[in-house]
Amino acid sequence: MNYRRFILEKMLRHGFIGGKHTHEDNIPKGASPTEYKAIKKEIKQLLKEGYFIPHNKPDGLHLSLNPRRIGDVERYLAG
């Protein structure tokens, strides 16, 4: 499974862009439980590359797609 594609498609499909965000633990849901660790690792890499905007909340880290990177996300998903 292409974890990057799974993550970006899910975030874009649910509209988690800019101010709308979700807890980082919700992103791997829908994948096999054996893949959760690899998906979490890819989430950290995407955060480092600037694809996500972090929102620190009392219950943990929430993430949304960076609106400035939507063009890059769409090009990645198209290719």
DSSP file (Angstrom, degrees, kcal/mol; ACC not computed):
  #  RESIDUE AA STRUCTURE BP1 BP2  ACC     N-H-->O    O-->H-N    N-H-->O    O-->H-N    TCO  KAPPA ALPHA  PHI   PSI    X-CA   Y-CA   Z-CA
    1    1 A M              0   0    0      0, 0.0     2,-1.0     0, 0.0     3,-0.1   0.000 360.0 360.0 360.0 138.7    0.0    0.0    0.0
    2    2 A N     >  -     0   0    0      1,-0.2     4,-2.2     2,-0.1     5,-0.1  -0.770 360.0-170.0 -86.3 102.9    1.2    3.5   -0.8
    3    3 A Y  H  > S+     0   0    0     -2,-1.0     4,-2.5     1,-0.2     5,-0.2   0.866  81.5  54.6 -66.4 -38.6    0.8    5.1    2.6
    4    4 A R  H  > S+     0   0    0      1,-0.2     4,-2.6     2,-0.2     5,-0.3   0.934 110.4  46.4 -61.7 -45.8    1.4    8.7    1.3
    5    5 A R  H  > S+     0   0    0      1,-0.2     4,-2.7     2,-0.2     5,-0.3   0.916 111.5  52.3 -62.5 -43.8   -1.4    8.3   -1.2
    6    6 A F  H  X S+     0   0    0     -4,-2.2     4,-2.0     1,-0.2    -2,-0.2   0.928 113.5  43.8 -57.2 -47.8   -3.7    6.8    1.4
    7    7 A I  H  X S+     0   0    0     -4,-2.5     4,-2.5     2,-0.2     5,-0.2   0.944 116.1  44.8 -65.4 -50.7   -3.1    9.7    3.8
    8    8 A L  H  X S+     0   0    0     -4,-2.6     4,-2.3     1,-0.2     5,-0.2   0.899 113.7  49.8 -65.7 -40.9   -3.3   12.5    1.3
    9    9 A E  H  X S+     0   0    0     -4,-2.7     4,-2.8    -5,-0.3    -1,-0.2   0.923 112.5  47.9 -62.2 -43.3   -6.5   11.1   -0.4
   10   10 A K  H  X S+     0   0    0     -4,-2.0     4,-2.1    -5,-0.3     6,-0.2   0.927 112.8  47.1 -64.9 -45.2   -8.2   10.7    2.9
   11   11 A M  H  <>S+     0   0    0     -4,-2.5     5,-2.4     1,-0.2     4,-0.5   0.908 116.7  44.1 -63.5 -41.8   -7.4   14.2    4.2
   12   12 A L  H ><5S+     0   0    0     -4,-2.3     3,-0.8    -5,-0.2    -2,-0.2   0.908 111.7  53.0 -69.7 -42.4   -8.4   15.8    0.9
   13   13 A R  H 3<5S+     0   0    0     -4,-2.8    -2,-0.2     1,-0.3    -1,-0.2   0.873 113.5  43.1 -60.8 -39.6  -11.6   13.7    0.6
   14   14 A H  T 3<5S-     0   0    0     -4,-2.1    -1,-0.3    -5,-0.2    -2,-0.2   0.494 112.9-119.4 -88.2  -3.5  -12.8   14.7    4.1
   15   15 A G  T < 5 +     0   0    0     -3,-0.8     2,-2.1    -4,-0.5    -3,-0.2   0.784  51.2 162.1  75.0  28.1  -11.8   18.3    3.5
   16   16 A F      < +     0   0    0     -5,-2.4    49,-3.3    -6,-0.2     2,-0.4  -0.538  26.0 138.1 -81.2  78.0   -9.2   18.6    6.3
   17   17 A I  B >   -a   65   0A   0     -2,-2.1     3,-1.5    47,-0.2     2,-0.5  -0.986  65.8 -34.3-128.2 131.1   -7.6   21.7    4.9
   18   18 A G  T 3  S+     0   0    0     47,-2.6    35,-0.1    -2,-0.4    -2,-0.0  -0.448 134.4  12.4  66.6-110.3   -6.5   24.8    6.8
   19   19 A G  T 3  S+     0   0    0     -2,-0.5     2,-0.6     2,-0.0    -1,-0.3   0.689 112.8  81.1 -78.4 -19.8   -8.8   25.4    9.8
   20   20 A K    <   +     0   0    0     -3,-1.5     2,-0.3    -5,-0.2    45,-0.3  -0.786  65.4 165.0 -90.1 123.8  -10.6   22.0    9.6
   21   21 A H        -     0   0    0     -2,-0.6     2,-0.3    43,-0.1    43,-0.2  -0.854  26.1-151.4-138.0 167.4   -8.4   19.4   11.3
   22   22 A T  E     -B   63   0A   0     41,-2.1    41,-3.1    -2,-0.3    33,-0.1  -0.957  35.5 -91.9-138.3 156.1   -8.5   15.9   12.7
   23   23 A H  E >>  -B   62   0A   0     -2,-0.3     3,-2.0    39,-0.3     4,-0.6  -0.415  36.2-122.5 -66.1 141.8   -6.6   14.1   15.5
   24   24 A E  G >4 S+     0   0    0     37,-2.4     3,-0.6     1,-0.3    -1,-0.1   0.760 110.5  62.8 -60.5 -24.6   -3.5   12.3   14.1
   25   25 A D  G 34 S+     0   0    0     36,-0.3    -1,-0.3     1,-0.2     4,-0.3   0.680  96.2  59.8 -74.0 -16.8   -4.8    9.0   15.5
   26   26 A N  G X4 S+     0   0    0     -3,-2.0     3,-0.7     1,-0.2    -1,-0.2   0.704  88.2  74.0 -82.0 -19.7   -7.9    9.2   13.2
   27   27 A I  T << S+     0   0    0     -4,-0.6    -1,-0.2    -3,-0.6    -2,-0.2   0.906  93.0  49.4 -65.8 -43.7   -5.8    9.3   10.0
   28   28 A P  T >  S+     0   0    0      0, 0.0     3,-2.1     0, 0.0    -1,-0.2   0.677  83.3 115.2 -71.8 -12.7   -4.8    5.6    9.9
   29   29 A K  T <  S+     0   0    0     -3,-0.7     3,-0.1    -4,-0.3    -3,-0.0  -0.310  70.1  38.0 -59.3 136.5   -8.4    4.4   10.5
   30   30 A G  T 3  S+     0   0    0      1,-0.6    -1,-0.3     0, 0.0     2,-0.2   0.132 100.6  92.0 105.1 -17.9   -9.7    2.5    7.5
   31   31 A A  S <  S-     0   0    0     -3,-2.1    -1,-0.6     1,-0.1     5,-0.1  -0.536  93.9 -77.8 -97.4 170.2   -6.4    0.8    6.9
   32   32 A S    >   -     0   0    0     -2,-0.2     3,-2.3     1,-0.1     4,-0.4  -0.456  38.0-124.5 -66.7 138.8   -5.3   -2.5    8.3
   33   33 A P  G >  S+     0   0    0      0, 0.0     3,-0.8     0, 0.0     4,-0.4   0.769 111.0  63.6 -57.3 -24.7   -4.2   -2.4   11.9
   34   34 A T  G 3  S+     0   0    0      1,-0.2     4,-0.3     2,-0.1     3,-0.2   0.677 101.5  51.6 -72.3 -15.3   -0.9   -3.9   10.9
   35   35 A E  G <> S+     0   0    0     -3,-2.3     4,-2.3     1,-0.1    -1,-0.2   0.485  80.5  95.0 -98.2  -4.6   -0.2   -0.8    8.8
   36   36 A Y  H <> S+     0   0    0     -3,-0.8     4,-2.6    -4,-0.4     5,-0.2   0.891  83.2  51.5 -55.4 -44.3   -0.9    1.8   11.5
   37   37 A K  H  > S+     0   0    0     -4,-0.4     4,-1.9     1,-0.2    -1,-0.2   0.907 111.6  46.3 -63.0 -42.9    2.8    2.1   12.5
   38   38 A A  H  > S+     0   0    0     -4,-0.3     4,-2.0     2,-0.2    -1,-0.2   0.876 112.4  51.0 -67.5 -37.2    4.0    2.7    8.9
   39   39 A I  H  X S+     0   0    0     -4,-2.3     4,-2.3     2,-0.2    -2,-0.2   0.913 108.4  51.6 -66.7 -41.9    1.2    5.2    8.3
   40   40 A K  H  X S+     0   0    0     -4,-2.6     4,-2.0     1,-0.2    -2,-0.2   0.899 109.2  51.4 -59.4 -40.6    2.2    7.1   11.5
   41   41 A K  H  X S+     0   0    0     -4,-1.9     4,-1.7     1,-0.2    -1,-0.2   0.906 110.2  48.2 -63.7 -41.8    5.8    7.2   10.3
   42   42 A E  H  X S+     0   0    0     -4,-2.0     4,-2.6     2,-0.2    -1,-0.2   0.848 107.0  56.9 -68.2 -34.0    4.6    8.6    6.9
   43   43 A I  H  X S+     0   0    0     -4,-2.3     4,-2.3     2,-0.2    -1,-0.2   0.926 106.4  49.7 -60.6 -45.0    2.5   11.2    8.7
   44   44 A K  H  X S+     0   0    0     -4,-2.0     4,-2.0     1,-0.2    -1,-0.2   0.884 111.0  50.0 -61.4 -38.7    5.6   12.4   10.6
   45   45 A Q  H  X S+     0   0    0     -4,-1.7     4,-1.8     2,-0.2    -2,-0.2   0.915 110.5  48.6 -67.5 -43.1    7.5   12.7    7.2
   46   46 A L  H  <>S+     0   0    0     -4,-2.6     5,-2.4     1,-0.2     6,-0.6   0.873 110.4  52.1 -64.1 -36.6    4.7   14.6    5.6
   47   47 A L  H ><5S+     0   0    0     -4,-2.3     3,-1.0     1,-0.2    -1,-0.2   0.910 109.4  49.6 -63.7 -42.4    4.6   17.0    8.6
   48   48 A K  H 3<5S+     0   0    0     -4,-2.0    -2,-0.2     1,-0.2    -1,-0.2   0.839 108.7  53.2 -64.7 -34.1    8.3   17.5    8.2
   49   49 A E  T 3<5S-     0   0    0     -4,-1.8    -1,-0.2    -5,-0.1    -2,-0.2   0.501 119.0-109.9 -82.5  -4.1    7.9   18.2    4.5
   50   50 A G  T < 5S+     0   0    0     -3,-1.0    -3,-0.2    -4,-0.5    -2,-0.1   0.620  83.0 122.8  89.8  13.3    5.3   20.9    5.2
   51   51 A Y  S   <S+     0   0    0     -5,-2.4    15,-2.7    14,-0.1     2,-0.3   0.743  70.5  52.1 -77.1 -22.5    2.2   19.1    3.8
   52   52 A F  E     -C   65   0A   0     -6,-0.6    13,-0.2    13,-0.3    -2,-0.1  -0.834  69.3-143.3-115.7 151.1    0.4   19.4    7.2
   53   53 A I  E     -C   64   0A   0     11,-3.2    11,-1.3    -2,-0.3     2,-0.3  -0.969  27.8-136.4-105.4 122.3   -0.3   22.3    9.5
   54   54 A P  E     -C   63   0A   0      0, 0.0     2,-0.5     0, 0.0     9,-0.2  -0.606  16.2-167.3 -81.9 140.1   -0.1   21.1   13.2
   55   55 A H  E     -C   62   0A   0      7,-3.0     7,-2.6    -2,-0.3     2,-0.6  -0.950  13.3-147.7-124.5 107.1   -2.8   22.2   15.6
   56   56 A N  E     +C   61   0A   0     -2,-0.5     5,-0.2     5,-0.2     7,-0.0  -0.665  26.3 173.4 -80.2 119.8   -1.8   21.5   19.2
   57   57 A K  E >   -C   60   0A   0      3,-2.1     3,-1.7    -2,-0.6    -2,-0.0  -0.787  46.8-103.6-121.7 163.5   -4.9   20.7   21.3
   58   58 A P  T 3  S+     0   0    0      0, 0.0     3,-0.1     0, 0.0    -1,-0.0   0.809 121.7  49.6 -58.4 -30.1   -5.4   19.5   24.9
   59   59 A D  T 3  S-     0   0    0      1,-0.3     2,-0.3     0, 0.0    -3,-0.0   0.410 125.4 -83.0 -92.0   3.8   -6.1   15.9   23.6
   60   60 A G  E <  S- C   0  57A   0     -3,-1.7    -3,-2.1   -37,-0.0     2,-0.4  -0.841  71.8 -18.8 132.1-166.8   -3.0   15.7   21.4
   61   61 A L  E     - C   0  56A   0     -2,-0.3   -37,-2.4    -5,-0.2     2,-0.3  -0.626  51.0-167.9 -83.0 127.2   -1.8   16.7   17.9
   62   62 A H  E     -BC  23  55A   0     -7,-2.6    -7,-3.0    -2,-0.4     2,-0.3  -0.870   8.7-157.1-110.0 149.7   -4.4   17.6   15.3
   63   63 A L  E     +BC  22  54A   0    -41,-3.1   -41,-2.1    -2,-0.3     2,-0.3  -0.940  15.1 176.6-129.9 148.4   -3.4   17.9   11.6
   64   64 A S  E     - C   0  53A   0    -11,-1.3   -11,-3.2    -2,-0.3   -47,-0.2  -0.972  40.4 -94.7-140.7 156.7   -4.8   19.6    8.5
   65   65 A L  E     -aC  17  52A   0    -49,-3.3   -47,-2.6    -2,-0.3   -13,-0.3  -0.463  41.8-111.9 -69.6 142.0   -3.5   19.9    5.0
   66   66 A N    >   -     0   0    0    -15,-2.7     3,-2.2   -49,-0.2     4,-0.3  -0.656  19.9-145.3 -74.0 118.3   -1.5   23.0    4.3
   67   67 A P  G >  S+     0   0    0      0, 0.0     3,-0.9     0, 0.0     4,-0.3   0.785  98.6  60.7 -58.6 -26.5   -3.6   25.1    1.8
   68   68 A R  G 3  S+     0   0    0      1,-0.2     4,-0.2     2,-0.1     3,-0.2   0.661 105.3  48.3 -73.6 -15.3   -0.4   26.3    0.1
   69   69 A R  G <> S+     0   0    0     -3,-2.2     4,-2.3   -18,-0.1    -1,-0.2   0.314  77.9 101.6-106.6   7.4    0.5   22.7   -0.7
   70   70 A I  H <> S+     0   0    0     -3,-0.9     4,-2.8    -4,-0.3     5,-0.2   0.883  81.1  54.6 -60.9 -38.5   -2.9   21.6   -2.2
   71   71 A G  H  > S+     0   0    0     -4,-0.3     4,-2.2     1,-0.2    -1,-0.2   0.913 109.2  47.4 -59.9 -42.8   -1.5   22.0   -5.7
   72   72 A D  H  > S+     0   0    0      2,-0.2     4,-2.3     1,-0.2    -2,-0.2   0.890 112.0  50.7 -64.7 -39.6    1.4   19.7   -4.9
   73   73 A V  H  X S+     0   0    0     -4,-2.3     4,-2.6     2,-0.2    -2,-0.2   0.940 111.3  47.2 -64.0 -47.3   -1.1   17.2   -3.3
   74   74 A E  H  X S+     0   0    0     -4,-2.8     4,-1.9     1,-0.2    -2,-0.2   0.886 112.4  49.6 -64.1 -39.0   -3.3   17.2   -6.4
   75   75 A R  H  X S+     0   0    0     -4,-2.2     4,-1.6    -5,-0.2    -1,-0.2   0.901 111.7  49.6 -65.1 -39.9   -0.3   16.8   -8.7
   76   76 A Y  H  < S+     0   0    0     -4,-2.3    -2,-0.2     1,-0.2    -1,-0.2   0.928 113.0  45.7 -64.0 -45.0    0.9   13.9   -6.6
   77   77 A L  H  < S+     0   0    0     -4,-2.6    -1,-0.2     1,-0.2    -2,-0.2   0.801 112.2  51.6 -70.0 -28.8   -2.5   12.1   -6.6
   78   78 A A  H  <        0   0    0     -4,-1.9    -1,-0.2    -5,-0.2    -2,-0.2   0.804 360.0 360.0 -75.4 -29.2   -2.9   12.7  -10.3
   79   79 A G     <        0   0    0     -4,-1.6    -1,-0.2    -5,-0.2    -2,-0.2   0.452 360.0 360.0 -90.2 360.0    0.5   11.2  -11.2
